[in-house]
Amino acid sequence: MFLSDDALDQLFREARTHSVWLPKPVDDLLLKQIFALAVMGPTSANSSPARFVFVKTAEAKEKLKPALSAGNLEKTMAAPVTVIVAMDMAFYEHLPKLFPHTDARSWFAGNDEVIRSTAFRNSSLQGAYLIMAARSLGLDAGPMSGFDAAKVDEAFFAGTTLRSNFLINLGYGDRTRLPARNPRLSFDEAARIV
């Protein structure tokens, strides 16, 4: 079964990375619906290492502000929501629940490089699923990596096993302020069939 052209436009062809936001709040229930969709995406051994902090309040935004790069400051402070996509470096402790048919925890415990690469790769995937879930439910997204991860970790995750991966601004983008779409590579430039 194929999605309709309208759905494909909403998710891919007409979807854009937004930097300018309409002053329209995002309801907490909508954020929970987005999360419920995003966590259904596949991860290695169902590891699900991503943790999401939905930064909405003025106090939380002020806490995030010192970690933002100059180019991301204004748009992030104006966004109705900024999601910190984090990775739990102890994600494998949940594998007895998430992948119960074998001892998957033992694949990771004590192997820092495998923990790091699995947490990073799969939390990145989960952040992308969150973007697609947000788009499917009518929100716009603006993912970013221009921030000081150590400052975010100190402000939001001190004393925990969580580490920040990237940020996503969410809200209702101002389509009248979008620049022309940047080019994309063609199939022949970026892919091959072997």
PyMOL commands that set and color helices and strands:
alter all, ss='L'
color gray80, all
select helices_A, chain A and resi 5-13+28-38+44-46+58-67+70-78+91-98+105-108+112-136+149-157+175-177+187-190
alter helices_A, ss='H'
color red, helices_A
select strands_A, chain A and resi 50-55+81-88+140-144+162-171
alter strands_A, ss='S'
color yellow, strands_A
deselect
rebuild
show_as cartoon
